[in-house]
Amino acid sequence: MQDMMKNIKIILLAFCAGLAGSWAFHQFQEKPEAGTVFFEDNKEKPKYQVNFDSENEHIRDFNTPVSFVEASEKSTPSVVFIKNFSGTDQRRYSIFDYFFGTGPTQRVSTGSGVIISKDGYILTNNHVIDRAETIEVVHQRRTYPARLIGTDKNTDMAVLKIDVDNLPAIKIGSSRDLRIGEWVIAVGNPFNLTSTVTAGIVSAKERQINILGGEFPLESFIQTDAPINPGNSGGALVNIRGELVGINTAILSRTGSYTGYGFAVPVDIAMKIANDLIKFGEVQKAIPGIDVVEVTPELAEEMKLNSLDGVIITHVIRNGAGEKAGLRRNDVITRIEGFGITGKGSFEEILSYYYPGDKVRVEYKRNGETRTAQLTLQNLEGETGVLRREFYSSNLLGARLEAVNAIERDRFGISHGIKITGMTRGYLRDLGLNNGFVITQINGEPAKNPETVGKFLENFSGRLRLEGFTPNGQPFMQSYSVR
């Protein structure tokens, strides 16, 4: 009897323990602790879920694909179609072409642009509107004449203006905060197909591909695998929140169509350029007064550097910001205002956010020793104020004439000169001159003022002697007989 009672007690105890265990299991299953990862085999539910923290009840389904619907809906109304009318097609025509309506026609190229303000300012690429005689903007099937506010060949940026109010300006994001691997979409008009959206990720940042012109090309491209094709130029690169993070500019391709590489100007650079062009008519470039190169493995070994980060100073401009701050040739700049310098791209990008007169703290290495300096950035004339350069445009000469800046005076070793820019068909091209030529003497007289030089050349006849430098720095002297 005692043995029977003992067995009954054991069975009851085991039963109660089982009930308690079952209750505890259900409690923990219904209320997983913060940070717990659990897996399920039920095919009708997500394979696994993560509860990130107790205060955030958001649970991400990793099997759900990223949606670009919201980003597309927010950004596409702000992207426009641009038409560039740039002269007459130069193909040969017969008299029959005139009778049958196929005579000379105006050449038209197209691209994209992004509305950045409600009152009609539009950001695009310089090459989209290059050499345009007239520009039209198409937005939501309406066509508007556009005015060119300004261009910057150094970044391939341009700003247009249409006289319309209450336009859907795009929301501006940050390219500094953009991370490699982040989803982005490209919005534009490839192959004249309006409002096309493609998706990809950020493949790299601070890319230099050596495609830009200008005196001081600034290349720090965002590289993306979002398909970009001809016509996308000037369009928007946006994040998944629909915020502008870049202006689509180039593709790397042997065929002329997308092959996996697209490049965009970071929005932080593009917006600084746009604001300068709107407010001042030209970009207020901040000059550090030095030339730099990337740290290559060969240079690192030669200079006994233990890192490939930073840039090496190769030249210090006389009386420039760098010289005044005590920088020397072969110093290695590693940080500016606390931001690490990984190469020439990041060096130029960081400086592009500043204005002449701004002071920046620079960290650099000299003979293995870490030092700091404070640079007071200058404008192209070696001063610290807003720069408004003198120029003279002439249809007869087919060019725009500008006084050379402090950087160019240092480069050519001259005290004055007039540079030829924006060349089209005209008198100067007929003389064999081209963009970038610097005229220092005309018939033995110094060339200093753009307007004086321009009007003299427009009205002169007789024996003309020009002296100066070619774009690559070679001296030239040429005589002409002008009627």
Summary of the structure (lengths in Angstrom):
residues: 483
radius of gyration: 31.3
end to end distance: 138.5
largest distance: 140.0
contacts: 1502
relative contact order: 0.07
helix: 22%
strand: 35%
